[in-house]
Amino acid sequence: MQHYGRGEVALAVTLSAVAGYVDAIGFLKLGGFFVSFMSGNSTRLGVALATAHWAASLTVFGLVTAFVTGVVLGALTARAFREERRSPVLILEATLLAAGAILMALGQDRAGIAAVAMAMGAENAVFQRNGDVVVGLTYMTGALVKAGQRIAGALVGREPRDWLRYVLLWTGLASGGALGALAYLTVGAASLWVAVTVVLGGALWAEHRWRSA
């Protein structure tokens, strides 16, 4: 994160908020499963297997498969259109989110949720470098660890504010989750269109930045 300018940090925080927003919608729609937080789903899988809840196990397997498929699609898109460009991955994410919203509006909830989980997987390729994720946008454990490490560094005389960027990522995810829950409770799965709009806005910004570089 320390190698990115303010604009890209703002984009990362915004996309973390989108991840929280979408994950909250998925969590409420699915009754306690996640479309972006695969660590939580993995714990749920272990509990489901131990307690012989096979339906829950199948739900988690489906979500994990869709998420990883999205990661693969996002990584391939980033490689195909140059990783620093970012906008093609964002367009892919917005398209998958829109497909999810449309499918759920048509009553195809399972396919819609799969598309949304794929979108969340793809989002992680936005900040890809040499085939690896540099900034994780849909999971915050790593960001919080780095925040703690940077705070420790600041206490011994290193960069005093480097930790703030990682805290902002976590804040984006948490605040996005709150907004997503409120939106879902108000208008249901149609609230996904807000996420589509925000991601498309990010794509336009990223494309303008890339062309101006």
Sequence and secondary structure as in RCSB ss.txt:
>XXXX:A:sequence
MQHYGRGEVALAVTLSAVAGYVDAIGFLKLGGFFVSFMSGNSTRLGVALATAHWAASLTVFGLVTAFVTGVVLGA
LTARAFREERRSPVLILEATLLAAGAILMALGQDRAGIAAVAMAMGAENAVFQRNGDVVVGLTYMTGALVKAGQR
IAGALVGREPRDWLRYVLLWTGLASGGALGALAYLTVGAASLWVAVTVVLGGALWAEHRWRSA
>XXXX:A:secstr
 TTS HHHHHHHHHHHHHHHHHHHHHHHHHTS  SS HHHHHHHHHHHHHTT HHHHHHHHHHHHHHHHHHHHHH
HHHHHH GGG HHHHHHHHHHHHHHHHHHHTT HHHHHHHHHHHHHHHTTTTEETTEESS SS  HHHHHHHHHH
HHHHHTTS TTTTHHHHHHHHHHHHHHHHHHHHHHHHGGGGHHHHHHHHHHHHHHHHHHHHH 
